[in-house]
Amino acid sequence: MPDRVTKAERERSWFRGDCHVHSTVSTGGELTPEQLVRAARAVGLDFLAATEHNTSETHEAWSRHSAGDLLVIPGQEVTTLTGHWLALGIEPRQRIEWRYGVRDDRIGRWVDDVRRVGGLCVAAHPHAPYPSGTLMYPYQAFDVVEVWNGPWTSGAPWQADNEAALAEWGRGLAAGIHQGRWLPAMGNSDTRLEGQIGIPHTVVSAKEPSTAALLSAIRAGRSWIAGSATAQLSFTVSADGRSAGIGERLATVGAPAVAGAVVHGVPSGTVSFHTERGEAYRSPLDASGAGSAELVIGAADSAFVRVEVRHREGHMAALSNPVMLD
């Protein structure tokens, strides 16, 4: 199967980034900003977001170690009483209040403050099994959902339940697309220790690696999530000579659409297509980790189609935001 590329994708590039990163300033953080920036470069990231707990006043410590090959986006992890969220793209010394819970009905003010400066609000690790880690706010309060936080399965008692987060996000896709406001998925490492950065990270299609361009693309869902730099995914849907890529909308005009995925770097894994009816098709990948799959689908069958790539043991290797079908 040919590796299709849409016109819009030809006008953009793909950038890899990790938007949930903690240094020694945060609880449990053992690495300095300098060490984390060096580690981000080593694993092939183009950008990261500094998301210390409840403060953004350390941005200067991060930015002095970044250069043209690595963008550092100012951010904050807002650790409220009933769930955490990421404020990305805020002003360097902008502080987002965190001392409230879902019953206080105060989150809207602080989310609006982030959006007012062009920032992005992310529901963080919604199924984290520790006090305040489980998100009690509705997803619709945010712009994006962090469905993949840290290793897909680590066995650690504090590890977020990524399968639960993915299932909850997936259940809301069809209704959200129908209502005209669906929330894209993203993945981040929540790094605190050596060797964690980039596991996973979000791969973003943008015109340039600037804060505004990257956050705009993430908000639009023009991204997919990779468990490592070795995972490669290309996913498009075509119908009657027209094509759409991840996060885009395709008008099928009654014609059958062909969803095509090309994968590299996942030996003996599987690639599967998912619609509003659940898993629609699954195909194995060979021992080299390369392979492709196709699914014929129409807008009458589903409002969207998305892709999951899993390792042989079932852990996630990559997953995409949807392509919408009209």
N, C-alpha and C positions, 0 to 999 in steps of 0.2 A: 504494500500500500504506500503511495507517495506521501511524503511529509508535507501536508498542505500548509501554506502560510497565507493568511488574509492580508489584504492591502493595509489595513490598520496596523497589523503586527509588523509589516515591513517598515512602517514609519516610526516604530518604537523599538526599544531594546529591552532585554530582560536583566533585571538587577536582583541580587540576592541579599536579603537583610534579616536581621534578628531584632525585633522591636520590644523585647522584654529582657533587660540586662541589668544586673545589680553589681555594684562594686563593694568595697569595704565599708562604705557609708551605710549600706542597708544591713539589716539583721541577717546573719549567716553568710554574708559576703566575705570572701577571703582574697579577692584579687583587686588590685588597684586599677583605675581607669587606663593607665599606660599598659598594664599587662593584658587587659581585656581588648584594647584596640589592637595590640600585637596579635592576640589570638584570633580576632576576627579576620584580620588580613590572612593569617595562616590557613584558615579554613575556606578562604575564597569569598568572603562577604564583601559587598559593596557599601553597605550602610548598616548602622545599628541605632537603636534608641536607648538612651540612658534613662532608666526608669527606677530611680531610687525610691524607697518608701517615703511618701508624704513630703518630699522636698525636691525642688529643681535647682537649688542654689549651688550645686556642684558642677553645673554645666561647663564652667570655665576649666575645671580640672579635666573634663573630657575633651573639650574642643581643642585644647592646646596640643593634644596628642593625635589629632586627626589631620589629614592632609587631603590632597586632591583625589587620592585613590580610595578614601574611606570617609563617608559622610556620617557625622554624629547628630542625630535628631534629639532636641531637648524633649524630655518627657518626665512623667512621674507615675508611680504606681500608687493609686489612691486606695488605702486599705480601710474601707468603712466597716462598720459593725456587722453588716450583712452582705458582704461580698466585696471583691476587689475589682478595680477597673483601671485601665491605662489611659492617661491623658498624653497624647503624642502631638508634637509640633507646637507646644506652648512656648510662650516667651521665656527667655533664659532664666529669669527670676520670678516668673509667675507661679504662685502657690495655689494649689487646689485643696480646698478644705476636705477633711476626711472623717471628722468626728460627728457621724450621724448614721442612721440606719434606715431601712425601708419604711418604717412607720413614721419617720420624721418628715417624709415628703420634701426633702431638701436637695436631692440629687440633681433635679432639673436645672437649678440655678448654676451649679458648677459645671455640668455638661455644656450648658449654653455659653459659659465663659470660655471653655476650650474651643468650641466651634466659632466663637466670635473672632478669634485670632487665626482661623483657618486650620485649627487642630482637629484631631481624630479621637473619638472615644471608643475604647475597646472593652468589651466584657471579658475579664481575665479569668482563666481557669475556673469555669463555672461549676465544676464538680470536684473541687479540691476538698479532701476529707479532714479539715482541721477548723478550729473555731474561726468564724468569719470568712473562711475560704469558699464556702458554697454560696453561689450568687443567688440572692433572693429577689433582685430587681428583674423586671421583664426585659428580655433581650431588646425590645423595641426602644428602650431608653438610650441605646447606644448606636454606633455606626457599624461596628464590626464585632464578630464573636471569635475569641481565641479558642478554637475547637481542639487544638493540639498544643499542649503545654509540656515541655520536657520530653524525655524518652517515652515512646508509646506505651511500653510496659516495663517498669523497673522493679516492681515488687516492694518499693519503699512505702511505708505507711502514710507518708505525706504526699505521695504522688497523685496528681490529678487523674481522674477517671476520664480519659480521652474518648473512649468508646461511648460513654454516656453523653458527653458534650457533643460529639459528632451526631449521635442519634437524635438528640433534641434539636440541634440546628437543622438537620435534614428534614425532620417532620414539619418544620415551619417554612420550608422553602416554597412549596407550591402555593400556599395561602399568601405568603408575602409577595411572590411574583405576581399573582393574580390581583392583589391589592395595590401594586405599583411601588412597594417598598420592601425589598428583601435585604437581609443583612449578609454581607460576604463573610467568609471564614478566613482566618489567618492562623499561623502557627509560630510559636516563639519558644525559646529555650528556658526562660526564667533563670538564666545563669547566675550562679553564686560561686561555683567551684571550678577549678581547672578542668578542662576537657569537656565542659558542658556547652559552650557557645556554639550556636548553629545547629543544635539538635532539639527541635527542628528549626527551620527558617522559612520565610516567605519569599517566593520568587515573583517579582513584580514587573509587569510590562508598562514602561513609561518612556516618555520622549527624552528624559534626562534624569540623572541621579541627584535631583534637588529635593528638598523637603516638600515643597508644594506639589511637585509633579508626582513624587512617590506616594504621598498621602492621598492625593486625588485618585490615583490608580487603585490603591487599596480600597478606598471608599467605593469605587465603582465595581470592585470585584475582579479586576484584571490581574489576577494572581493565582498561583497554586502553591502548595506547601510541600517542602522536600525534607525528608528525614536526614539527608546528608548531601554534600556537594556532588556525590557520585550519581545520585538519582536525577534522571532527565526525563521530562514529560512534554510532549507536544499534543495538543488536543484541539480539534476544530470540528465544526459541523457544517455541511454543505447541502444545498438544495437548489436544483435548477440553475446552476451556474453561479450561485451566490454562496459566500462562506462567512462564518462568524467564529471568532475565537473566544477564549475564556473571558467571561464577564460581559460578553456582547449578546445582542439579540438578533435572531434570524427570522425573517419573514419567509415561511415556506410556501405561501400562496397555494396551498393544497398539495404541493408536490412532496413525495417522500424525502426525508432528510437522511443523510449518511453521517453518523458520528464516527470520527476516526481518531484513534490514539496511538502514538508511537512512544515506546518506552526504552530507556537504556539504563543500565546500572543496577538492576534488581535480579540477580541470578535465581532461576527456578521459582520466581514469584508468580503473581497473577495480576492481571489488569481486568477491571470490571466497570461496567456502565451502570449508573443508577438514575432512576426517574422517580416521579411521584408515586409509582407503583412498587418501588423497591428496587432490588438488584434485577436488572433486565438481561444482562449477559456477562459471562466471565470467561476469560481465556488464559491459558498458562503461558508463561515466559520460559524460554529455554535456559540452559545452564550458563550461557553467555550473558544473560540479563537483558538481552535485546528482544524486542518483539513488537507486534502491532495487533490491533483489533478494530473491528468495525461493527456498528449497530445501525440498522435501518429503523427510523423512528419518524413519526409525524406529530404535528402539534395537537392532533386529536388524542394522541396517546399520553402526552405529558407536556407540562408547561416548561420543562427543563430537562437537561441531561448533564450529568457530571461524571467524573472518573475517580476511581480509587485504584491504587497500586499497592499490593501487599507483599511482604516477604513470605517465604515458604511456610514459616511457622505462624503466619497470620498477622504479625505486627505490621502497622502501616509504614510504607516506604514513601508514598506521595499521594496527594489528593488534590483535586481541582475545585475551584468555584464553578458554577454551572454556566452553560450556554443556554439562553432562553429561547423558546420557540413560540412564534405567533402563527 
